Amino acid sequence: LPRVILAGLVGASLAIAGAAFQGLLRNPLADPYVLGVSSGASVGAVLVLFFNLSLPFVDMFTLPVMSIAASILTIFLVLFFARQIERSMRVETIILTGIVFSSFLGSLLSLMIALTGEELRQIIGWLLGSVSMRGWEYIGIILPFFIIGSGILLFSSKELNAMSFGEERAQHIGVNVAKRKLWILIGGSILTGAAVAVSGTIGFVGLVIPHLTRLLWGPDHRHLLPLSILLGAAFLIVADLISRTIISPTELPIGVITSLIGAPVFAIILIRRRKERSG
């Protein structure tokens, strides 16, 4: 039961974060994995495992706190460098910057893995993404951050609808774009950081689920965000079921299953966008 609940919470967190990032950047290719937020969260979490850190006052929340802090720092660094490259900060530039950051942070993770001894197996197993062998304490770790992060994003659904027509138009109808954008980025990073802290890096959930939800129920964020939570939870529960039964008794990392599904979907979305532009 805790495993199923945890898979649901992780899937819901990544899906709503992906839906919010896609709405904010007005691009279906944006998600925590592609933007480098997941990699940043992974670096923060691996630092805790590598140095066996324990922050004062937060104790059992050291892992998610470090993971969230690293994910927030990563998204702001991605936006900062994207602005240096191009003042208008086109979405494509932000996504490419995110991919560059992902590669850089991936090399940092590889360096830490190369320097580890006994912790090597634990870190590699964690990085591949899994919700196995996780008890109720992990639900206690992710749940408060899930409530805070999803609450921020759900309360921003009307503003996301306004910003989907462009930032200038949103400002004309009274949206404080800079402030709301900041809150959406923080909310998405909290959800991603907490999910990565308890389950490792699970890619493409935040890309596939919002896209599927948008196709089925339309782009209105008042419906898209809560439905992404439900669909994301269901998707990761099913992916976890497949990962532990497909080659039983051996268990596949859940990140492998989501990547096998997500990577072709990513390619299909990319090809469709190219055809729309050229057409």
HUDA-V954486 format. One record per helix or strand of 2 or more residues. SS is the DSSP state (A for helix, B for strand). FROM is the first residue (numbers start at 1). LEN is the number of residues. If there is no record, write none. Layout:
# HUDA-V954486
ss,from,len
SS,FROM,LEN
SS,FROM,LEN
This chain:
# HUDA-V954486
ss,from,len
A,2,24
A,37,15
A,59,27
A,91,25
A,120,8
A,136,19
A,157,7
A,167,6
A,177,23
A,205,13
A,221,25
A,254,25
